[in-house]
């Protein structure tokens, strides 16, 4: 519960800090500015979720792999190979999701 609260507070702080960066010009139409802001906010929120998910996934893979290697040192090579392949697949999916988020921007 405490970890989730820390993540939520971090996300809220990121939104507050990123808001001025996504500000529109003064001469832009109000409806277009509101639509552009919500679209940028959605893309930024999606990209943030993708990065958080990938970081948690790769971190969990690394932690569990090290724990498995400490329990069975003779299988360390196989575990390391599987860990690297899994991390590469997660990273590839992360890049794809980030590109999708940027396309909607």
Secondary structure, DSSP 8 states (H G I E B T S, - for coil): -HHHHHHHHHHHHHHHHHHGGG---TTS-HHHHHHHHHHHHHHHHHHHHHHHHHHHHHHHHHHHHHHHHHH-GGGHHHHHHHHHHHHHHHHHHHHHHHHHHHHT-
